Amino acid sequence: MRLVILGGPGAGKGTQAQQLCSNLSIPLLALGDILREAIASETDLGKLAMPYVETGELVPDATMIQFIRRRLLLWDVFNGWVLEGYPRTAFQGEELDFLLSDLAQQLDWAIWLKVPTEVLLSRSIERDRSDDSPEILQRRLDLYHEQTLPIVDYYEHRKKLLIINGDQSPEQVQQDILKVVNSH
């Protein structure tokens, strides 16, 4: 099973993706972790991404797809994966489709954790992460509305979208995801 998890900052993408990987026995490709690791180890791609990550901006698409390509070439993704933190725009969704086609893979589902904006904001404030200053949080929410929401339409048009109510307990969200994924 090959899945992407979509949702705003604070929607619970990381939590749900980890549980999903555990339940389906497939690896988690968390783009934030991949980026942080590349930046910390000062790889060429990491150096390209660093200025964007530090200011809360989205890393350029050409750089992001290189991170994904590199990760999808590793042996552990053969039986499937959950991608979290990418794609974030309709263009990236299209790029991912091209890349998967190139690698003879296909996305099964895009899971959208639908959470009201005010809930996203309060959840994000509760998380204690160094990059979650109010200005960066607001910038992330703005980017989410400008660039990420159109990706929902992209996957809906391709009949690949599963909408999950993300404004409930993490356990209930996970049950809902598994129920929908297993029924398709």
C-alpha positions in Angstrom: 0.0 0.0 0.0 1.3 3.4 -1.0 -0.3 6.3 0.8 0.2 10.1 1.3 -1.2 11.9 4.4 -2.4 15.4 3.8 -3.5 18.0 6.3 -2.6 21.4 7.8 0.1 22.0 10.4 -1.2 20.4 13.6 -3.7 18.1 11.8 -2.0 15.0 13.3 -0.3 13.8 10.1 2.9 12.6 11.9 1.0 10.7 14.6 -1.4 9.1 12.1 1.3 8.2 9.7 3.4 6.5 12.4 0.4 4.4 13.6 -0.6 3.6 10.0 3.0 2.3 9.3 2.9 0.2 12.4 -0.5 -1.2 11.6 0.3 -1.9 7.9 4.0 -2.9 8.5 5.3 -0.5 6.0 8.0 2.3 6.4 7.2 5.9 7.2 8.7 8.5 4.8 8.4 11.6 7.0 9.7 14.4 4.8 10.4 16.6 7.8 12.7 14.0 9.3 14.4 13.4 6.0 15.0 17.1 5.6 16.3 17.6 9.2 18.6 14.6 8.8 20.0 15.9 5.5 20.5 19.4 7.0 22.1 18.0 10.1 24.5 15.8 8.1 25.1 18.7 5.7 24.4 16.8 2.5 24.3 18.8 -0.7 20.5 18.5 -0.7 20.4 19.5 3.0 22.4 22.6 2.3 19.9 23.6 -0.5 16.9 23.0 1.8 18.3 24.7 5.0 17.4 28.4 4.3 13.8 27.5 3.4 13.3 25.3 6.4 14.7 27.9 8.8 12.2 30.6 7.6 9.1 28.3 7.4 9.0 28.5 3.6 8.4 25.5 1.4 11.6 23.9 -0.1 11.6 24.3 -3.9 9.8 21.5 -5.8 12.9 20.5 -7.8 14.8 19.9 -4.5 11.9 18.1 -2.8 11.4 15.6 -5.6 15.1 14.7 -5.4 14.7 13.9 -1.7 11.7 11.7 -2.5 13.4 10.0 -5.5 16.4 9.2 -3.4 14.2 7.7 -0.6 12.0 5.7 -2.9 15.0 4.0 -4.4 15.9 2.3 -1.1 15.0 -1.4 -0.7 12.6 -1.1 2.3 9.8 0.7 0.3 9.3 -2.3 -2.0 6.0 -3.4 -0.3 4.7 0.1 0.2 5.1 3.2 2.3 3.3 6.2 3.9 4.6 9.6 2.8 4.1 12.4 5.3 4.9 16.1 4.6 4.8 15.7 0.8 3.2 16.5 -1.5 2.0 19.9 -0.3 0.9 21.4 -3.6 -1.1 20.1 -6.7 2.1 20.6 -8.7 4.0 18.4 -6.2 1.3 15.8 -6.4 1.7 15.7 -10.2 5.5 15.5 -9.8 5.1 12.6 -7.4 2.8 10.8 -9.9 5.4 11.3 -12.6 8.2 10.0 -10.3 6.1 7.0 -9.2 5.3 6.2 -12.8 9.1 6.4 -13.6 9.8 4.0 -10.7 6.9 1.6 -11.8 4.9 2.4 -8.6 1.5 3.9 -8.1 -0.1 5.8 -5.3 -3.1 4.0 -3.7 -4.6 6.8 -1.7 -4.2 10.4 -0.5 -5.6 10.6 3.0 -6.8 14.1 4.0 -7.1 14.7 7.7 -9.7 17.4 7.6 -9.4 19.7 10.7 -10.9 23.2 11.2 -8.4 26.1 11.0 -9.0 27.2 14.6 -8.2 23.7 15.8 -5.0 23.5 13.7 -3.9 26.8 15.2 -4.5 25.8 18.8 -2.9 22.3 18.3 0.1 23.9 16.8 0.5 26.4 19.7 0.3 23.4 22.1 3.2 21.6 20.4 6.5 22.7 21.8 8.7 22.8 18.8 11.5 25.3 18.3 10.3 26.2 14.8 6.7 26.9 16.0 7.0 30.6 16.7 3.7 32.4 16.2 5.0 34.1 13.0 6.1 30.8 11.5 2.9 29.1 12.5 0.9 31.8 10.8 3.1 31.6 7.7 2.6 27.8 7.6 -1.2 28.2 7.9 -1.2 30.8 5.1 0.9 28.5 2.9 -1.4 25.7 3.7 -4.5 27.6 2.5 -2.7 29.0 -0.6 -0.9 26.0 -1.8 -2.0 22.8 0.0 -5.8 22.9 -0.2 -5.7 22.8 -4.1 -4.0 19.4 -3.8 -7.2 18.0 -2.2 -9.0 18.8 -5.5 -6.1 17.3 -7.5 -6.5 13.9 -5.7 -10.3 14.1 -5.7 -10.3 14.6 -9.4 -8.2 11.4 -9.8 -10.5 9.5 -7.4 -7.5 8.9 -5.0 -8.8 11.0 -2.1 -10.0 9.7 1.2 -11.4 12.4 3.6 -11.0 11.6 7.3 -12.4 13.8 10.1 -9.2 14.7 11.9 -11.0 16.6 14.7 -11.4 13.6 17.0 -9.3 11.4 19.2 -6.1 10.1 17.5 -7.3 6.5 18.1 -10.7 7.2 16.4 -8.9 8.9 13.5 -6.7 5.9 13.1 -9.6 3.5 13.2 -11.4 5.6 10.5 -8.3 5.6 8.3 -7.9 1.8 8.6 -11.6 1.1 8.0 -11.6 3.2 4.8 -8.2 2.0 3.5 -9.1 -1.7 4.1 -12.5 -1.3 2.5 -11.1 0.0 -0.8 
